[in-house]
């Protein structure tokens, strides 16, 4: 199976996880379910999540003032 995730990191994670306290991680923008199931998702599912969190752009991953 070929991947359609060329050019993207393996995961949106930046090591600043807040899913123990927040429904959506402040670091990467994924939900706790998306974070915990990431390795089991298909490339299409991952691509859809990447597109959503990039479009939203509010997670620390996408802000210039992060860390």
C-alpha positions in Angstrom: 0.0 0.0 0.0 1.5 3.4 -0.9 1.3 6.3 1.4 -0.4 9.6 0.4 1.2 11.4 3.3 4.5 12.4 1.6 6.1 15.5 3.1 4.2 15.2 6.4 5.7 14.2 9.7 4.7 10.7 11.0 2.4 12.4 13.5 1.1 16.0 14.3 2.4 15.6 17.8 4.9 18.2 19.1 5.3 16.7 22.5 3.0 19.1 24.3 0.0 16.9 25.0 -3.0 18.3 26.8 -5.5 15.5 26.1 -5.7 14.4 29.8 -7.3 17.7 30.5 -8.7 19.0 27.2 -11.0 17.4 24.6 -8.7 18.7 21.9 -4.9 18.8 22.3 -3.5 22.3 22.5 -0.2 21.1 21.1 -1.4 19.3 17.9 -5.1 19.9 17.5 -6.2 16.3 17.6 -8.9 14.8 19.8 -7.9 12.3 22.5 -9.4 9.5 20.4 -7.4 10.6 17.3 -4.2 10.7 19.4 -4.7 7.3 20.9 -5.7 5.6 17.6 -3.3 7.4 15.3 -1.2 4.3 14.6 -4.3 2.4 13.6 -5.7 5.0 11.2 -5.5 4.7 7.4 -3.5 7.2 5.4 -6.8 8.7 4.2 -8.0 9.2 7.8 -4.7 10.7 8.8 -4.7 13.0 5.8 -8.2 14.2 6.7 -7.1 15.0 10.3 -4.0 16.8 9.0 -6.2 18.9 6.7 -8.6 19.7 9.5 -6.0 20.7 12.1 -4.0 22.7 9.5 -7.2 24.5 8.4 -8.1 25.3 12.0 -4.6 26.4 12.7 -5.1 27.1 16.4 -2.9 24.4 17.8 0.6 25.3 19.1 2.0 23.3 16.1 0.7 26.0 13.8 1.5 29.1 15.8 4.6 31.1 15.3 4.8 31.9 19.0 5.0 28.3 20.2 7.5 27.3 22.7 
